[in-house]
């Protein structure tokens, strides 16, 4: 019997919707209010990163920043898979969460085959990104500026320019 767990798809979709609608300063000094709002627990806080426990243990969430400005919030939605049966559960969880988020936010604005596979729902300032690695599912809220830089780095790497 497995001990593998995933956030229920409806709760993950509610979280995605709440993050998508989040209206805040994006200043790292204001991040503790976001942590409190969502009921997460701060594990450690540094000038460029706040490590969180969002329900899957220490480091199951991170708020990243550059020069005091938050660039992303990263949240683990499933345990890490340790065996083939759990790998199948990751795929099932990803598909269920995708459907639930789509029901709340509409069709993804982008689908990236990966690896890792991801779906995106773009907003005016930030994008919700649901990502499936081989071992887990993660939800991100990423500023559009950070996402553009990340995409550009991947593009340059694929061209062999990095």
ZICOR-V737633 format. One record per backbone hydrogen bond with DSSP energy under -1.0 kcal/mol. NH is the residue of the N-H (numbers start at 1). CO is the residue of the C=O. If there is no record, write none. Layout:
NH;CO
NH;CO
//
This chain:
7;77
12;8
13;9
14;10
15;11
16;12
17;13
18;14
19;15
20;16
21;17
22;19
28;68
30;27
31;28
35;31
36;32
37;33
38;34
40;35
41;53
43;51
44;51
46;49
50;63
51;44
52;61
53;41
60;52
60;57
61;52
62;74
63;50
64;72
65;48
66;69
69;66
70;26
71;64
72;64
73;141
74;62
75;139
76;60
77;137
79;5
81;135
87;83
88;84
89;85
90;86
91;87
92;88
93;89
94;90
95;91
96;92
97;93
98;94
99;95
100;96
101;97
102;98
103;99
104;100
105;101
106;102
109;120
110;120
112;118
117;132
118;112
119;130
120;110
121;128
123;126
127;142
128;121
129;140
130;119
131;138
132;117
133;136
138;131
139;75
140;129
141;73
142;127
143;71
144;125
147;143
148;144
149;145
150;146
151;147
152;148
153;149
154;150
155;151
156;152
157;153
158;154
159;155
160;157
161;156
//
